[in-house]
Amino acid sequence: MIPTKTLSLILCFAFAVFAQDQRPAAANPTNPTFPPPPASTVSGVVEQELSFVEKNVLALANAMPEDKYNFTPDSLSIEGSNYKGVRPFGMQVIHIAGANYLYWSGVLGEPIPAGILGPNPSKSFESKDASIKLLTDSFALGQRAVATLTAENLLDLLPVRQTKQTRLFLTTFPLIHAYDIYGQMVEYLRMNGKIPPASAPRTAEPPRQ
């Protein structure tokens, strides 16, 4: 019997593919709103989602000024809020990278770089450049992990920490997690007067001759 969690993920992907096939035509084909048509393989479908998440998360990480990388909403003392103990912006970047390495290394059977997991990662990753490089490298690892997916092996069980998970779960859960943290980082950026790149007004393209 297929585990409920795995079945739910399969159904989510099936719905995403169906929804893309049912979408209306884009009003402006030179500036499409929707992602490209779904790929014809399991790895291709997940790779499209990975590339979309990677693009938005990296753009957001680059958009925050380096002097704000240790910003937390707690510093604003917003009345009625409770941000005590939340991660600074830069630590959110490292946190996404760490989770990426944790799950995608499990798919590939590769070691996780030292000093990136846990509540106190290595100080060598604290600068903006270092944390963004770590994040970029973690997504490159994800591209290789996703490339291993096939219709035949997506339910294979692979070891991760003290348990086992399906190859499908290990390749897709980091995307869910990254977008969860991305939503928090969006608010950090807006609290510093910046517009997330994904929400910035688009420059109109000149008409074709």
C-alpha atoms as a printed R data frame, in Angstrom:
    type eleno elety resid chain resno      x      y       z
1   ATOM     1    CA   MET     A     1  0.000  0.000   0.000
2   ATOM     2    CA   ILE     A     2  1.307  3.484  -0.887
3   ATOM     3    CA   PRO     A     3  1.781  5.669   2.252
4   ATOM     4    CA   THR     A     4 -0.764  8.460   2.589
5   ATOM     5    CA   LYS     A     5  1.906 11.181   2.485
6   ATOM     6    CA   THR     A     6  3.413  9.818  -0.721
7   ATOM     7    CA   LEU     A     7  0.006  9.378  -2.341
8   ATOM     8    CA   SER     A     8 -0.872 12.976  -1.481
9   ATOM     9    CA   LEU     A     9  2.296 14.233  -3.165
10  ATOM    10    CA   ILE     A    10  1.572 12.202  -6.289
11  ATOM    11    CA   LEU     A    11 -1.966 13.597  -6.441
12  ATOM    12    CA   CYS     A    12 -0.645 17.151  -5.990
13  ATOM    13    CA   PHE     A    13  1.680 16.746  -8.960
14  ATOM    14    CA   ALA     A    14 -1.077 15.193 -11.041
15  ATOM    15    CA   PHE     A    15 -3.372 18.134 -10.237
16  ATOM    16    CA   ALA     A    16 -0.625 20.647 -11.073
17  ATOM    17    CA   VAL     A    17 -0.123 19.071 -14.483
18  ATOM    18    CA   PHE     A    18 -3.886 18.988 -15.109
19  ATOM    19    CA   ALA     A    19 -4.292 22.611 -13.979
20  ATOM    20    CA   GLN     A    20 -1.562 23.765 -16.347
21  ATOM    21    CA   ASP     A    21 -3.268 21.992 -19.248
22  ATOM    22    CA   GLN     A    22 -6.567 23.746 -18.431
23  ATOM    23    CA   ARG     A    23 -5.181 27.281 -18.106
24  ATOM    24    CA   PRO     A    24 -6.391 30.033 -20.466
25  ATOM    25    CA   ALA     A    25 -4.020 31.488 -23.027
26  ATOM    26    CA   ALA     A    26 -1.786 34.258 -21.675
27  ATOM    27    CA   ALA     A    27 -3.007 37.741 -22.548
28  ATOM    28    CA   ASN     A    28  0.517 38.826 -23.460
29  ATOM    29    CA   PRO     A    29  2.543 35.956 -24.967
30  ATOM    30    CA   THR     A    30  5.769 37.982 -24.756
31  ATOM    31    CA   ASN     A    31  5.411 38.282 -20.974
32  ATOM    32    CA   PRO     A    32  3.763 35.026 -19.843
33  ATOM    33    CA   THR     A    33  2.196 34.758 -16.417
34  ATOM    34    CA   PHE     A    34  2.150 30.982 -16.256
35  ATOM    35    CA   PRO     A    35  5.045 28.518 -16.206
36  ATOM    36    CA   PRO     A    36  5.866 26.621 -19.408
37  ATOM    37    CA   PRO     A    37  3.838 23.547 -20.373
38  ATOM    38    CA   PRO     A    38  4.571 20.517 -18.180
39  ATOM    39    CA   ALA     A    39  7.490 18.314 -19.140
40  ATOM    40    CA   SER     A    40  6.979 14.777 -20.360
41  ATOM    41    CA   THR     A    41  8.963 13.051 -17.586
42  ATOM    42    CA   VAL     A    42  8.700 12.933 -13.803
43  ATOM    43    CA   SER     A    43 12.134 14.517 -13.379
44  ATOM    44    CA   GLY     A    44 11.255 17.182 -15.941
45  ATOM    45    CA   VAL     A    45  8.084 18.211 -14.107
46  ATOM    46    CA   VAL     A    46  9.881 18.497 -10.761
47  ATOM    47    CA   GLU     A    47 12.837 20.282 -12.389
48  ATOM    48    CA   GLN     A    48 10.469 22.973 -13.685
49  ATOM    49    CA   GLU     A    49  9.153 23.574 -10.178
50  ATOM    50    CA   LEU     A    50 12.675 23.532  -8.732
51  ATOM    51    CA   SER     A    51 13.875 26.127 -11.252
52  ATOM    52    CA   PHE     A    52 10.904 28.374 -10.428
53  ATOM    53    CA   VAL     A    53 11.551 28.182  -6.670
54  ATOM    54    CA   GLU     A    54 15.312 28.599  -7.110
55  ATOM    55    CA   LYS     A    55 14.878 31.720  -9.238
56  ATOM    56    CA   ASN     A    56 12.562 33.449  -6.746
57  ATOM    57    CA   VAL     A    57 14.475 32.504  -3.598
58  ATOM    58    CA   LEU     A    58 17.863 33.556  -4.989
59  ATOM    59    CA   ALA     A    59 16.458 36.825  -6.320
60  ATOM    60    CA   LEU     A    60 15.029 37.592  -2.888
61  ATOM    61    CA   ALA     A    61 18.296 36.757  -1.131
62  ATOM    62    CA   ASN     A    62 20.173 39.071  -3.490
63  ATOM    63    CA   ALA     A    63 17.638 41.887  -3.044
64  ATOM    64    CA   MET     A    64 18.290 42.367   0.674
65  ATOM    65    CA   PRO     A    65 21.192 44.785   1.359
66  ATOM    66    CA   GLU     A    66 24.126 43.136   3.099
67  ATOM    67    CA   ASP     A    67 23.852 45.472   6.097
68  ATOM    68    CA   LYS     A    68 20.335 44.098   6.680
69  ATOM    69    CA   TYR     A    69 21.311 40.430   6.647
70  ATOM    70    CA   ASN     A    70 21.102 40.298  10.443
71  ATOM    71    CA   PHE     A    71 17.717 42.059  10.496
72  ATOM    72    CA   THR     A    72 14.821 40.499  12.397
73  ATOM    73    CA   PRO     A    73 11.292 41.945  12.802
74  ATOM    74    CA   ASP     A    74 11.848 41.865  16.570
75  ATOM    75    CA   SER     A    75 14.082 44.934  16.189
76  ATOM    76    CA   LEU     A    76 11.048 46.995  15.098
77  ATOM    77    CA   SER     A    77  9.152 46.416  18.368
78  ATOM    78    CA   ILE     A    78  5.812 46.267  16.519
79  ATOM    79    CA   GLU     A    79  2.958 46.660  18.989
80  ATOM    80    CA   GLY     A    80  1.157 43.390  19.617
81  ATOM    81    CA   SER     A    81  3.729 41.316  17.731
82  ATOM    82    CA   ASN     A    82  5.932 38.503  18.974
83  ATOM    83    CA   TYR     A    83  9.050 37.933  16.897
84  ATOM    84    CA   LYS     A    84 11.302 37.017  19.788
85  ATOM    85    CA   GLY     A    85 13.892 34.435  18.786
86  ATOM    86    CA   VAL     A    86 13.148 34.379  15.036
87  ATOM    87    CA   ARG     A    87 16.039 33.878  12.638
88  ATOM    88    CA   PRO     A    88 17.745 36.925  11.088
89  ATOM    89    CA   PHE     A    89 17.354 37.259   7.328
90  ATOM    90    CA   GLY     A    90 20.801 35.831   6.587
91  ATOM    91    CA   MET     A    91 20.134 32.827   8.808
92  ATOM    92    CA   GLN     A    92 16.954 32.166   6.830
93  ATOM    93    CA   VAL     A    93 19.092 31.929   3.687
94  ATOM    94    CA   ILE     A    94 21.425 29.449   5.399
95  ATOM    95    CA   HIS     A    95 18.457 27.537   6.821
96  ATOM    96    CA   ILE     A    96 17.022 26.926   3.342
97  ATOM    97    CA   ALA     A    97 20.417 25.814   2.069
98  ATOM    98    CA   GLY     A    98 20.884 23.475   5.028
99  ATOM    99    CA   ALA     A    99 17.527 21.789   4.483
100 ATOM   100    CA   ASN     A   100 18.275 21.467   0.767
101 ATOM   101    CA   TYR     A   101 21.532 19.695   1.528
102 ATOM   102    CA   LEU     A   102 19.916 17.473   4.158
103 ATOM   103    CA   TYR     A   103 17.297 16.019   1.809
104 ATOM   104    CA   TRP     A   104 19.031 16.142  -1.575
105 ATOM   105    CA   SER     A   105 22.272 14.677  -0.209
106 ATOM   106    CA   GLY     A   106 20.134 11.765   0.967
107 ATOM   107    CA   VAL     A   107 18.956 11.202  -2.607
108 ATOM   108    CA   LEU     A   108 22.493 11.225  -4.006
109 ATOM   109    CA   GLY     A   109 24.213  9.514  -1.080
110 ATOM   110    CA   GLU     A   110 26.646 12.404  -0.698
111 ATOM   111    CA   PRO     A   111 27.977 13.904   2.563
112 ATOM   112    CA   ILE     A   112 26.477 17.137   3.897
113 ATOM   113    CA   PRO     A   113 29.003 19.992   4.156
114 ATOM   114    CA   ALA     A   114 30.146 20.568   7.715
115 ATOM   115    CA   GLY     A   115 28.780 23.467   9.728
116 ATOM   116    CA   ILE     A   116 25.503 24.186   7.938
117 ATOM   117    CA   LEU     A   117 22.942 22.288  10.019
118 ATOM   118    CA   GLY     A   118 21.526 23.158  13.422
119 ATOM   119    CA   PRO     A   119 20.655 26.452  15.103
120 ATOM   120    CA   ASN     A   120 24.244 27.761  15.023
121 ATOM   121    CA   PRO     A   121 25.821 27.224  11.586
122 ATOM   122    CA   SER     A   122 29.449 28.092  10.937
123 ATOM   123    CA   LYS     A   123 30.262 31.792  11.008
124 ATOM   124    CA   SER     A   124 32.031 31.319   7.673
125 ATOM   125    CA   PHE     A   125 28.590 31.365   6.033
126 ATOM   126    CA   GLU     A   126 27.320 34.556   7.682
127 ATOM   127    CA   SER     A   127 28.247 37.119   5.002
128 ATOM   128    CA   LYS     A   128 25.799 37.812   2.191
129 ATOM   129    CA   ASP     A   129 28.152 36.479  -0.496
130 ATOM   130    CA   ALA     A   130 28.957 33.295   1.426
131 ATOM   131    CA   SER     A   131 25.359 32.499   2.292
132 ATOM   132    CA   ILE     A   132 24.148 33.106  -1.270
133 ATOM   133    CA   LYS     A   133 26.922 30.872  -2.643
134 ATOM   134    CA   LEU     A   134 25.878 28.160  -0.192
135 ATOM   135    CA   LEU     A   135 22.263 28.547  -1.292
136 ATOM   136    CA   THR     A   136 23.208 28.495  -4.989
137 ATOM   137    CA   ASP     A   137 25.311 25.354  -4.517
138 ATOM   138    CA   SER     A   138 22.454 23.668  -2.646
139 ATOM   139    CA   PHE     A   139 20.076 24.250  -5.547
140 ATOM   140    CA   ALA     A   140 22.680 22.844  -7.951
141 ATOM   141    CA   LEU     A   141 22.677 19.727  -5.777
142 ATOM   142    CA   GLY     A   142 18.900 19.689  -6.090
143 ATOM   143    CA   GLN     A   143 19.098 19.729  -9.877
144 ATOM   144    CA   ARG     A   144 21.231 16.589  -9.760
145 ATOM   145    CA   ALA     A   145 18.943 14.928  -7.216
146 ATOM   146    CA   VAL     A   146 15.816 15.662  -9.240
147 ATOM   147    CA   ALA     A   147 17.472 14.269 -12.378
148 ATOM   148    CA   THR     A   148 17.474 10.813 -10.718
149 ATOM   149    CA   LEU     A   149 13.653 10.681 -10.576
150 ATOM   150    CA   THR     A   150 11.863  8.244 -12.864
151 ATOM   151    CA   ALA     A   151  8.347  6.853 -12.914
152 ATOM   152    CA   GLU     A   152  9.822  3.537 -11.769
153 ATOM   153    CA   ASN     A   153 11.929  4.704  -8.791
154 ATOM   154    CA   LEU     A   154  9.950  7.573  -7.244
155 ATOM   155    CA   LEU     A   155  8.626  5.305  -4.453
156 ATOM   156    CA   ASP     A   156 12.021  3.767  -3.645
157 ATOM   157    CA   LEU     A   157 12.907  4.184   0.031
158 ATOM   158    CA   LEU     A   158 16.149  6.000   0.795
159 ATOM   159    CA   PRO     A   159 17.819  6.587   4.186
160 ATOM   160    CA   VAL     A   160 17.707 10.059   5.715
161 ATOM   161    CA   ARG     A   161 18.810 10.607   9.290
162 ATOM   162    CA   GLN     A   162 17.280  7.845  11.425
163 ATOM   163    CA   THR     A   163 14.507  6.920   9.025
164 ATOM   164    CA   LYS     A   164 13.717  6.275   5.363
165 ATOM   165    CA   GLN     A   165 11.663  8.320   2.919
166 ATOM   166    CA   THR     A   166 10.639  7.908  -0.701
167 ATOM   167    CA   ARG     A   167 12.803  9.404  -3.418
168 ATOM   168    CA   LEU     A   168  9.794 11.533  -4.415
169 ATOM   169    CA   PHE     A   169  9.451 13.008  -0.920
170 ATOM   170    CA   LEU     A   170 13.184 13.707  -0.579
171 ATOM   171    CA   THR     A   171 13.339 15.536  -3.901
172 ATOM   172    CA   THR     A   172 10.144 17.584  -3.503
173 ATOM   173    CA   PHE     A   173  9.920 18.448   0.202
174 ATOM   174    CA   PRO     A   174 12.816 20.957   0.023
175 ATOM   175    CA   LEU     A   175 10.764 22.969  -2.486
176 ATOM   176    CA   ILE     A   176  7.816 23.175  -0.081
177 ATOM   177    CA   HIS     A   177 10.154 24.105   2.760
178 ATOM   178    CA   ALA     A   178 12.018 26.729   0.707
179 ATOM   179    CA   TYR     A   179  8.789 28.475  -0.243
180 ATOM   180    CA   ASP     A   180  7.627 28.452   3.375
181 ATOM   181    CA   ILE     A   181 10.784 30.301   4.438
182 ATOM   182    CA   TYR     A   182 10.621 32.466   1.302
183 ATOM   183    CA   GLY     A   183  7.234 33.807   2.473
184 ATOM   184    CA   GLN     A   184  8.805 34.893   5.761
185 ATOM   185    CA   MET     A   185 11.762 36.493   3.992
186 ATOM   186    CA   VAL     A   186  9.410 38.490   1.761
187 ATOM   187    CA   GLU     A   187  8.057 40.218   4.868
188 ATOM   188    CA   TYR     A   188 11.588 40.910   6.140
189 ATOM   189    CA   LEU     A   189 12.410 42.571   2.829
190 ATOM   190    CA   ARG     A   190  9.235 44.689   2.776
191 ATOM   191    CA   MET     A   191  9.880 45.804   6.368
192 ATOM   192    CA   ASN     A   192 13.088 47.322   5.001
193 ATOM   193    CA   GLY     A   193 11.342 49.234   2.222
194 ATOM   194    CA   LYS     A   194 12.203 46.800  -0.564
195 ATOM   195    CA   ILE     A   195  9.858 45.135  -3.054
196 ATOM   196    CA   PRO     A   196 10.440 41.411  -3.642
197 ATOM   197    CA   PRO     A   197 11.709 40.931  -7.213
198 ATOM   198    CA   ALA     A   198  8.849 38.521  -8.011
199 ATOM   199    CA   SER     A   199  6.344 41.264  -7.104
200 ATOM   200    CA   ALA     A   200  8.129 44.186  -8.751
201 ATOM   201    CA   PRO     A   201  6.300 45.928 -11.625
202 ATOM   202    CA   ARG     A   202  7.315 44.503 -14.963
203 ATOM   203    CA   THR     A   203  8.772 46.741 -17.624
204 ATOM   204    CA   ALA     A   204  6.536 46.788 -20.676
205 ATOM   205    CA   GLU     A   205  8.185 45.291 -23.708
206 ATOM   206    CA   PRO     A   206  8.240 47.366 -26.895
207 ATOM   207    CA   PRO     A   207  5.848 46.166 -29.595
208 ATOM   208    CA   ARG     A   208  7.305 43.924 -32.225
209 ATOM   209    CA   GLN     A   209  7.776 45.442 -35.666
